[in-house]
């Protein structure tokens, strides 16, 4: 694609072409979504997906290696491990030594305790997000804020707060939005799970980071220069012009166009 301004139809066709190319089972293997795909139980998928999404920044190979390491530390039974975890068990020291960039063992241990708190009060993570979701809302900003508030109800290290995005402070919440795409969105290709039935794909927000933001601006889908929640909302609103019921399917497209060396 060159630098010329594309028409609505040209932009739509470009997005659809890239979406169809990358929304394929082959995409799973090298993506963090491969971690929850290791499981079949709903709660295992939720926990594996949330933890994999949490550490999904940096080198993709490192993300996958460390996400698999977390699953191994949880005996590859994340829901059972979370429910039965105590800080006195033998695996505690191994958890304490975990490191992925700035996410360390202290963070991981609190995440497990917070998830334990959530699953003791809710049958699944979907239930918690639904409690924060108002059907009149056009997005999940308030639901994410409700989730975060619940997540940090327990006494916790202050440093750990940075690992769960705060939409109340206008964070773009890229990793949580990616996790929500995995859980809510469903089509026939089997990449996203579509496990959550009480939240429609239409209210999902497109994950926004430096790379997707750059592509979105080149396609004139985003004018705001900051990658924050307002930019996320602007991008998603423009993507809804192409598919109002499933705007975040174009997350695949923005990813694909970002790795396409021909995009100038």
C-alpha positions in Angstrom: 0.0 0.0 0.0 1.4 3.4 -0.9 0.8 6.7 1.0 -2.2 7.8 -1.1 -5.5 8.4 0.8 -7.7 5.4 0.3 -11.4 5.6 -0.3 -13.9 4.0 2.1 -14.3 1.0 -0.2 -10.5 0.6 -0.7 -9.9 0.8 3.1 -12.7 -1.7 3.7 -11.3 -4.1 1.1 -7.8 -3.8 2.5 -9.0 -4.5 6.0 -11.1 -7.4 4.9 -8.3 -9.0 2.9 -5.8 -8.8 5.8 -8.5 -10.0 8.3 -9.2 -13.1 6.2 -5.5 -13.8 5.8 -4.6 -13.7 9.5 -7.8 -15.0 11.1 -6.8 -18.6 10.5 -5.8 -21.5 12.7 -2.2 -21.2 11.6 -2.1 -17.8 13.3 -2.6 -19.4 16.7 0.7 -21.2 17.0 2.9 -18.1 17.2 0.4 -15.9 19.1 -0.2 -15.6 22.9 -3.7 -16.9 22.2 -2.0 -20.3 21.8 -1.7 -20.5 25.6 -5.5 -20.7 26.4 -5.9 -23.0 23.4 -4.0 -25.6 25.5 -7.2 -26.0 27.6 -10.8 -27.0 27.2 -12.4 -26.1 30.5 -13.9 -22.6 30.6 -12.2 -21.4 33.8 -8.8 -22.8 32.6 -9.1 -20.9 29.3 -10.0 -17.7 31.2 -7.1 -17.9 33.6 -4.6 -19.0 31.0 -5.8 -16.3 28.6 -5.8 -13.5 31.2 -2.2 -14.4 32.4 -0.9 -14.8 28.8 -2.4 -11.5 27.8 -1.0 -9.8 30.9 2.6 -10.6 29.9 2.0 -10.1 26.2 4.5 -7.4 25.5 8.0 -7.6 24.2 9.5 -10.4 22.2 6.8 -12.9 21.0 9.0 -15.9 21.6 9.7 -14.8 25.1 6.0 -14.2 25.8 5.1 -17.7 24.7 8.0 -19.3 26.6 7.2 -17.4 29.8 3.4 -17.9 29.5 4.0 -21.7 29.1 6.3 -21.5 32.2 3.4 -20.0 34.2 1.1 -22.8 33.1 3.8 -25.3 34.2 4.2 -23.6 37.6 0.4 -24.0 37.9 0.7 -27.7 37.1 -1.1 -27.1 33.8 -4.4 -27.0 35.8 -4.8 -23.3 36.3 -8.3 -23.2 37.7 -7.6 -26.0 40.3 -4.3 -24.4 41.1 -5.9 -21.0 41.7 -8.6 -22.4 43.9 -6.3 -24.4 46.1 -3.3 -22.1 46.2 -1.7 -21.2 49.5 1.5 -19.2 50.1 2.8 -22.2 52.1 2.8 -24.8 49.4 5.9 -26.1 47.8 5.5 -24.3 44.4 5.6 -20.9 46.2 9.4 -20.4 45.8 9.2 -21.3 42.1 6.5 -18.7 41.6 8.5 -16.2 43.5 11.4 -16.6 41.1 9.3 -16.0 38.0 10.3 -13.0 35.8 8.9 -11.6 32.5 10.3 -8.1 31.9 8.8 -6.0 34.7 6.3 -8.6 35.7 7.9 -10.7 38.5 7.1 -13.4 41.0 5.6 -11.0 43.5 3.2 -9.8 40.8 2.4 -13.4 39.8 1.6 -14.5 43.3 -0.7 -11.6 43.9 -2.4 -12.3 40.5 -3.1 -15.9 41.6 -4.5 -14.7 45.0 -6.7 -12.1 43.3 -8.0 -14.7 40.8 -8.7 -17.0 43.8 -10.7 -14.2 45.4 -12.6 -13.7 42.1 -13.3 -17.4 41.5 -14.5 -18.0 45.1 -17.1 -15.2 44.6 -17.9 -16.0 40.9 -18.3 -19.2 39.0 -16.2 -17.7 36.2 -14.5 -14.5 35.1 -17.3 -13.8 32.7 -19.7 -13.3 35.6 -17.5 -10.6 37.1 -17.3 -8.7 33.8 -21.0 -9.0 33.3 -21.6 -7.4 36.8 -19.7 -4.3 35.5 -21.4 -4.2 32.1 -24.4 -2.1 31.5 -26.3 -3.1 28.3 -26.7 0.6 27.6 -22.9 1.0 27.4 -21.3 1.3 24.0 -18.1 -0.3 25.2 -16.6 -2.2 28.2 -14.7 0.7 29.8 -16.8 0.5 33.0 -16.8 -3.3 33.0 -12.9 -3.2 32.9 -12.8 -0.6 35.7 -15.2 -2.8 37.8 -12.9 -5.9 37.1 -9.8 -3.9 38.1 -11.4 -2.6 41.3 -12.4 -6.2 42.3 -9.0 -7.5 41.3 -7.3 -5.2 43.8 -9.7 -5.6 46.7 -7.1 -7.7 48.6 -4.0 -6.2 50.2 -1.5 -6.0 47.4 1.9 -4.7 46.4 1.5 -1.2 44.9 3.9 -2.1 42.1 1.4 -4.8 40.8 -1.2 -2.2 40.0 0.6 -1.2 36.8 0.0 -4.7 35.3 -3.8 -4.2 35.1 -4.8 -1.3 33.0 -6.9 1.5 34.6 -9.5 2.7 32.1 -10.6 5.3 34.8 -7.3 7.0 34.1 -7.8 6.8 30.3 -5.6 3.8 29.7 -6.1 2.1 26.3 -6.1 -1.2 28.1 -4.6 -3.0 25.1 -3.9 -6.3 26.8 -7.3 -6.5 28.6 -9.1 -5.6 25.3 -7.1 -8.4 23.6 -8.1 -10.8 26.3 -11.8 -9.8 25.9 -11.6 -10.3 22.2 -10.4 -13.8 22.8 -13.2 -14.6 25.2 -16.1 -12.8 23.5 -15.6 -12.8 19.8 -16.5 -15.9 17.8 -16.5 -16.9 14.2 -16.1 -20.1 12.2 -12.2 -20.0 12.1 -11.7 -21.1 15.7 -9.0 -18.5 16.6 -11.1 -16.5 19.2 -13.0 -18.6 21.7 -16.4 -17.0 21.9 -16.8 -18.5 25.4 -18.6 -15.5 26.9 -22.2 -15.3 25.7 -23.6 -12.4 27.8 -21.4 -9.7 26.3 -21.8 -8.9 22.5 -18.9 -8.5 20.2 -20.3 -5.2 19.2 -19.2 -3.5 22.4 -15.6 -4.8 22.3 -12.8 -2.3 21.8 -10.0 -2.8 19.3 -6.7 -3.4 21.2 -4.5 -0.4 20.6 -0.7 -0.2 21.0 2.2 1.6 19.2 2.1 -0.8 16.2 -1.7 -0.9 15.6 -1.9 2.8 16.2 0.7 3.5 13.6 -1.2 1.4 11.0 -4.5 2.9 12.0 -3.2 6.5 11.4 -1.7 5.5 8.0 -5.2 4.3 7.1 -6.8 7.5 8.4 -8.8 5.5 11.0 -7.2 7.4 13.9 -6.4 11.0 14.2 -5.6 11.3 18.0 -1.9 11.2 18.6 -1.9 9.6 22.0 -2.5 5.8 22.4 -5.1 6.1 25.2 -8.7 5.1 25.7 -10.0 8.1 23.7 -7.9 6.9 20.8 -9.1 3.4 21.3 -12.7 4.6 21.2 -12.0 6.7 18.1 -10.4 3.7 16.3 -13.2 1.3 17.3 -15.9 3.8 16.2 -14.3 4.0 12.7 -13.9 0.2 12.5 -17.6 -0.1 13.3 -18.3 1.8 10.0 -17.0 -1.4 8.3 -18.6 -3.9 10.6 -20.8 -2.6 13.4 -21.4 -6.0 15.0 -17.8 -7.3 15.0 -15.4 -4.3 14.8 -12.5 -6.0 16.6 -12.1 -8.6 13.9 -10.0 -5.9 12.3 -7.4 -6.3 15.1 -6.2 -9.2 12.9 -6.1 -6.8 9.9 -4.1 -4.1 11.7 -1.7 -6.8 13.0 -1.3 -8.2 9.5 -0.8 -4.9 7.8 1.8 -4.1 10.5 3.9 -7.1 9.6 3.4 -6.5 5.9 6.6 -4.9 4.7 4.8 -3.4 1.8 2.8 -1.0 3.9 4.5 2.4 3.6 
